[in-house]
């Protein structure tokens, strides 16, 4: 389903990506949700997590009954992968439109999507190397003054 200009290989292991996922939800012709999230400078682990999530989502969605009502719910989504900080496209699913579904199925999808976002966030955080953090006891008065003076 995804058009890939070059496959993931060992030579790409150091490559970083900017990955954008666009989701559109309509009821009939009325727009309910247009959500776009981009993960910047992520590696192959996050790219794989998102790819697996998209595959799992497709298999979940095809199990839902198709609605023929005029106000049925419609889901469209697109995943775009670019080289980090560049305009060169690595892969682009284009806009994928799923057959109409009923309200309970759409609600189930929304809950599923939130779960998938959490898993993706966990993968992003796992890629971030967190070394020891330098801390000191905060002077609350000075912090408040800095916040007040720094206001624009």
C-alpha positions in Angstrom: 0.0 0.0 0.0 2.9 2.3 0.7 5.0 3.5 -2.2 8.6 3.3 -1.1 11.4 5.0 -3.1 14.0 2.9 -1.3 13.7 -0.1 1.0 14.8 -0.1 4.6 18.2 -1.8 4.7 21.3 -2.1 6.9 22.9 0.9 5.1 20.0 3.1 6.2 20.5 2.3 9.9 22.0 5.7 10.6 19.3 7.6 8.6 16.9 9.8 10.5 13.3 10.6 9.4 10.6 13.1 9.7 7.4 11.1 9.8 4.0 12.8 9.4 0.7 11.1 10.0 -2.5 12.8 8.8 -5.9 11.6 10.0 -9.2 12.9 8.8 -12.6 11.9 10.2 -15.9 12.9 8.7 -19.5 12.1 9.5 -21.3 12.2 6.2 -19.7 15.2 4.6 -19.1 17.1 7.9 -15.5 17.3 9.1 -15.0 16.2 12.7 -11.3 15.7 13.0 -8.3 16.8 11.0 -5.2 15.8 12.9 -1.6 16.0 11.7 1.4 14.9 13.9 5.0 14.9 12.8 7.8 13.1 14.6 11.1 14.8 13.7 14.5 13.2 13.5 13.5 9.7 14.4 15.3 6.5 13.6 14.4 3.1 12.1 12.8 1.8 15.4 10.2 4.6 15.3 9.7 4.2 11.6 9.1 0.4 12.1 6.7 1.1 15.0 4.6 3.4 12.9 4.6 1.0 9.9 3.5 -1.8 12.1 0.8 0.4 13.7 -0.5 1.3 10.2 -0.7 -2.4 9.2 -2.4 -3.4 12.4 -4.9 -0.5 12.0 -5.8 -1.6 8.5 -6.5 -5.2 9.7 -8.6 -3.8 12.6 -10.6 -1.5 10.3 -11.5 -4.1 7.8 -13.2 -6.1 10.5 -15.7 -3.3 11.1 -19.1 -3.6 9.3 -19.6 -1.1 6.5 -22.3 1.4 7.0 -24.5 2.5 4.1 -26.2 5.4 6.0 -25.8 8.9 4.5 -24.3 10.2 7.8 -21.9 7.3 8.2 -18.4 7.9 9.6 -15.5 8.1 7.2 -11.8 7.8 8.0 -8.9 8.9 5.8 -5.2 8.8 6.7 -1.8 9.3 5.2 1.7 8.6 6.3 4.6 10.5 4.8 8.2 9.7 5.6 11.0 12.1 4.6 14.7 12.2 5.3 15.1 14.3 8.4 15.3 18.0 7.6 15.0 17.5 3.9 12.2 17.4 1.3 13.2 14.0 -0.2 10.4 11.6 0.3 11.3 8.1 1.5 7.7 6.8 1.4 4.2 8.1 1.0 1.0 6.1 1.5 -1.0 8.9 -0.2 -4.4 9.5 1.3 -6.1 6.1 2.2 -9.9 6.2 2.5 -11.7 3.4 4.4 -15.3 2.3 3.7 -17.9 4.0 5.9 -18.5 2.8 9.4 -21.0 3.3 12.2 -20.5 5.5 15.3 -19.5 2.8 17.7 -16.9 1.5 15.2 -15.5 5.0 14.8 -15.3 5.4 18.6 -13.4 2.1 18.8 -11.0 3.4 16.1 -10.4 6.6 18.0 -9.6 4.7 21.2 -7.3 2.4 19.2 -5.5 5.5 17.6 -4.8 6.9 21.1 -3.3 3.6 22.1 -1.2 3.5 19.0 0.0 7.1 19.6 1.1 6.1 23.1 3.1 3.2 21.7 4.7 5.5 19.2 5.5 8.0 21.9 7.1 5.2 23.9 9.2 4.3 20.8 10.3 7.9 20.3 11.3 8.2 24.0 13.2 4.9 23.8 15.3 6.4 21.0 16.3 9.4 23.1 19.4 8.9 25.0 18.9 10.4 28.4 22.1 10.9 30.3 22.4 12.2 33.9 20.5 15.4 34.3 22.3 18.2 36.2 20.0 19.7 38.8 20.2 22.0 41.8 17.8 23.2 44.4 15.6 25.9 42.9 15.4 29.3 44.5 11.7 29.9 44.3 11.9 33.7 44.7 14.4 34.1 41.9 12.5 31.7 39.7 9.3 33.8 40.2 11.2 37.0 39.5 12.7 35.5 36.3 9.2 34.4 35.2 7.7 37.9 35.8 10.6 39.8 34.2 10.8 37.5 31.3 7.1 38.0 30.4 6.4 39.9 27.1 
